[in-house]
Amino acid sequence: MLLSVPQRYKKALAQFVRLPPASMRAFSRSVKQSQPGVSMTGLAEQVADSNPSLDRGSVSDILRMYASLYLKYHTDSDCPISEIADGLVSAAKEHLGKSTDSEIIDWTLIKRSMLEILGSDKVLGLTAKAHELNFENDQRLCPDSCRIISELRPIFTSNPSKEPAALVVHHVMKIGYHTDSNEIKRFFVTLDGRDIKYLQTLLKRAQEKENSLRRLAKKTGVPLFETAGDAC
């Protein structure tokens, strides 16, 4: 099949095919043995912990590449895993070209490893789908970039040289969020005491809803993935 690897993942593809044979076998084995979750970061951490000799950033990039291709070609286009693996091998050969190491790479091992990773429906597949579902909105909260600044602001009479005639409590809430391109943006909202109480009411109600839904999920017996998002 004609498979297109996005430019941002071509480096990850090259990193994967250049893994030493023992590292490649360990990589694919640790993917199959990992626990699925809602975050690709969580899966990458499990695989990296099982392969301390590998760069953690490279592990994350490689897994995100596989997740992206799994969703695009297997989930959305119903393409067999074997065809995706064939397409990936062809894309890797084209990307490496006539480089020195392309002649000594074990392409049979690489395809077998690709099949194992892409075929791990209950780990890579579930995590990729859960991650996409959890982060399908264009804006995702970035907790590290959120805060509320509170201060007293003076109110003066017509003569500013005199003591303030009154004071007012002023709050500014800064909200940071990730865009779909993972850029962090921020906006600011002015709050007063009534706004804070209202937000507390909304958050309390949301927590009560979550507790109710968790109890319902427990009755079904279906595993519930925790939605701790990727770090900011």
C-alpha distance (Angstrom), angle and dihedral (degrees) to the residues before:
residue distance angle dihedral
M1 . . .
L2 3.79 . .
L3 3.80 103.0 .
S4 3.78 122.3 -176.9
V5 3.81 117.4 -152.5
P6 3.82 110.3 -157.2
Q7 3.78 113.2 -115.9
R8 3.81 91.9 -116.3
Y9 3.82 90.1 61.2
K10 3.82 100.3 45.1
K11 3.80 92.0 89.3
A12 3.81 90.0 51.9
L13 3.80 90.6 50.1
A14 3.81 90.8 52.0
Q15 3.81 90.4 47.8
F16 3.79 91.0 52.8
V17 3.80 97.5 49.3
R18 3.81 90.1 47.8
L19 3.80 93.7 55.5
P20 3.82 113.4 119.0
P21 3.82 110.7 -102.1
A22 3.82 93.9 -109.0
S23 3.81 91.4 49.3
M24 3.79 92.1 48.1
R25 3.81 92.1 51.5
A26 3.82 90.5 47.7
F27 3.82 90.8 47.6
S28 3.80 95.3 54.1
R29 3.82 91.8 41.4
S30 3.81 92.9 51.9
V31 3.82 91.3 49.9
K32 3.80 90.3 56.1
Q33 3.82 91.3 47.0
S34 3.82 96.1 48.0
Q35 3.78 125.4 101.9
P36 3.82 116.0 -110.4
G37 3.78 119.7 -122.5
V38 3.76 144.5 157.8
S39 3.79 97.3 -88.0
M40 3.81 130.3 66.1
T41 3.78 86.5 -153.8
G42 3.80 89.6 60.7
L43 3.80 91.8 51.1
A44 3.80 91.3 47.0
E45 3.80 90.6 52.3
Q46 3.80 91.5 53.6
V47 3.80 92.5 49.8
A48 3.80 92.5 44.6
D49 3.81 91.4 49.6
S50 3.81 88.6 54.5
N51 3.81 91.4 48.3
P52 3.82 106.9 42.1
S53 3.81 91.9 168.0
L54 3.82 91.1 65.3
D55 3.78 124.8 83.7
R56 3.82 108.1 -105.3
G57 3.80 92.9 -140.9
S58 3.80 91.0 53.0
V59 3.82 91.2 49.3
S60 3.81 90.0 53.1
D61 3.82 93.2 47.3
I62 3.81 92.7 48.4
L63 3.81 93.4 49.7
R64 3.80 92.2 47.1
M65 3.80 88.7 52.2
Y66 3.81 91.3 53.0
A67 3.80 92.0 44.9
S68 3.80 91.9 50.9
L69 3.81 93.4 49.7
Y70 3.81 92.0 43.4
L71 3.80 91.5 55.6
K72 3.79 95.9 41.9
Y73 3.78 100.1 45.0
H74 3.82 107.2 20.6
T75 3.81 103.7 32.3
D76 3.80 100.6 31.3
S77 3.81 100.4 30.5
D78 3.83 100.5 28.3
C79 3.78 90.8 -129.4
P80 3.84 115.5 165.5
I81 3.80 115.6 -107.3
S82 3.80 90.8 -122.9
E83 3.80 91.5 59.1
I84 3.79 91.7 48.6
A85 3.81 89.5 51.8
D86 3.82 90.8 49.4
G87 3.79 89.9 50.2
L88 3.79 91.8 48.7
V89 3.80 92.0 51.0
S90 3.81 90.4 50.6
A91 3.82 91.1 47.6
A92 3.80 90.7 49.4
K93 3.80 92.7 50.0
E94 3.79 90.7 48.9
H95 3.81 91.8 47.7
L96 3.81 93.7 49.8
G97 3.80 92.8 43.6
K98 3.78 112.7 174.3
S99 3.80 95.8 -20.7
T100 3.79 116.4 149.3
D101 3.80 96.7 -108.3
S102 3.82 95.2 47.2
E103 3.81 88.9 80.1
I104 3.82 94.8 56.5
I105 3.81 99.6 40.9
D106 3.81 114.8 116.4
W107 3.81 99.4 -127.8
T108 3.81 92.2 178.7
L109 3.80 90.6 59.3
I110 3.80 90.9 44.2
K111 3.81 93.3 53.7
R112 3.80 91.3 46.3
S113 3.81 90.3 51.3
M114 3.80 91.3 47.3
L115 3.80 90.2 51.9
E116 3.81 91.0 50.9
I117 3.81 93.4 49.8
L118 3.81 97.1 42.5
G119 3.80 89.9 42.7
S120 3.80 93.8 56.7
D121 3.81 92.7 99.6
K122 3.81 93.7 163.9
V123 3.81 93.2 53.4
L124 3.81 113.9 23.3
G125 3.81 93.0 23.2
L126 3.80 97.2 49.0
T127 3.80 93.6 41.4
A128 3.80 93.2 48.4
K129 3.81 91.7 50.0
A130 3.81 93.4 44.5
H131 3.80 91.2 47.8
E132 3.81 91.4 50.5
L133 3.81 91.4 48.0
N134 3.80 93.5 47.3
F135 3.80 94.3 47.6
E136 3.80 101.5 32.5
N137 3.82 92.2 115.7
D138 3.78 117.1 91.5
Q139 3.81 91.7 -127.2
R140 3.81 123.1 49.6
L141 3.77 123.9 -179.2
C142 3.80 116.6 -104.3
P143 3.84 103.8 -156.6
D144 3.80 93.3 -168.2
S145 3.81 89.0 62.8
C146 3.81 96.9 48.9
R147 3.79 127.4 93.7
I148 3.80 142.8 139.0
I149 3.79 118.9 -126.6
S150 3.82 114.4 -156.0
E151 3.78 125.8 -169.8
L152 3.80 145.7 153.3
R153 3.78 114.5 -108.5
P154 3.80 120.8 -161.6
I155 3.78 124.7 -133.0
F156 3.81 114.7 -150.7
T157 3.78 131.4 -161.1
S158 3.77 121.3 -127.9
N159 3.81 87.7 -73.2
P160 3.85 106.4 66.0
S161 3.80 92.0 -175.3
K162 3.81 89.8 73.6
E163 3.79 127.3 77.4
P164 3.81 115.2 -77.8
A165 3.79 112.9 -84.9
A166 3.79 92.6 -144.5
L167 3.78 144.2 -4.2
V168 3.79 131.3 -135.3
V169 3.80 129.2 -162.1
H170 3.79 109.0 -125.0
H171 3.82 128.0 -168.5
V172 3.80 128.8 -169.6
M173 3.80 118.1 -168.9
K174 3.79 116.7 -154.9
I175 3.81 114.5 -156.7
G176 3.79 119.4 -165.5
Y177 3.78 121.1 -166.8
H178 3.79 141.1 174.0
T179 3.79 118.3 -118.7
D180 3.81 121.4 -143.3
S181 3.83 87.0 -93.5
N182 3.85 89.0 54.6
E183 3.80 92.5 -110.9
I184 3.82 113.7 145.4
K185 3.80 114.9 -126.7
R186 3.78 130.3 175.6
F187 3.79 140.2 -157.1
F188 3.80 133.2 -175.7
V189 3.81 130.7 -133.7
T190 3.82 127.4 -170.0
L191 3.82 115.3 -131.8
D192 3.77 137.3 -172.9
G193 3.79 130.0 -163.4
R194 3.81 93.2 -85.8
D195 3.79 91.1 52.8
I196 3.80 91.5 52.9
K197 3.80 92.1 51.1
Y198 3.80 90.1 48.5
L199 3.80 92.0 50.5
Q200 3.80 89.5 49.1
T201 3.81 88.9 53.5
L202 3.81 91.8 50.0
L203 3.81 92.7 48.1
K204 3.79 92.4 47.2
R205 3.80 90.2 51.1
A206 3.81 90.6 48.4
Q207 3.82 90.2 51.8
E208 3.81 90.6 50.5
K209 3.81 89.8 50.8
E210 3.80 90.8 50.7
N211 3.79 91.6 50.6
S212 3.81 90.6 50.8
L213 3.80 92.6 48.3
R214 3.80 91.1 48.4
R215 3.79 90.5 54.1
L216 3.80 89.6 49.5
A217 3.81 91.7 48.9
K218 3.80 90.7 50.1
K219 3.81 90.5 56.4
T220 3.81 91.4 54.9
G221 3.79 92.9 56.0
V222 3.81 90.4 -136.6
P223 3.85 113.1 134.4
L224 3.79 113.7 -101.9
F225 3.79 115.4 -142.0
E226 3.77 116.1 -143.6
T227 3.80 111.9 -122.4
A228 3.78 99.5 -141.0
G229 3.79 99.1 148.2
D230 3.78 128.8 -140.5
A231 3.76 115.5 -74.5
C232 3.79 118.8 -92.9
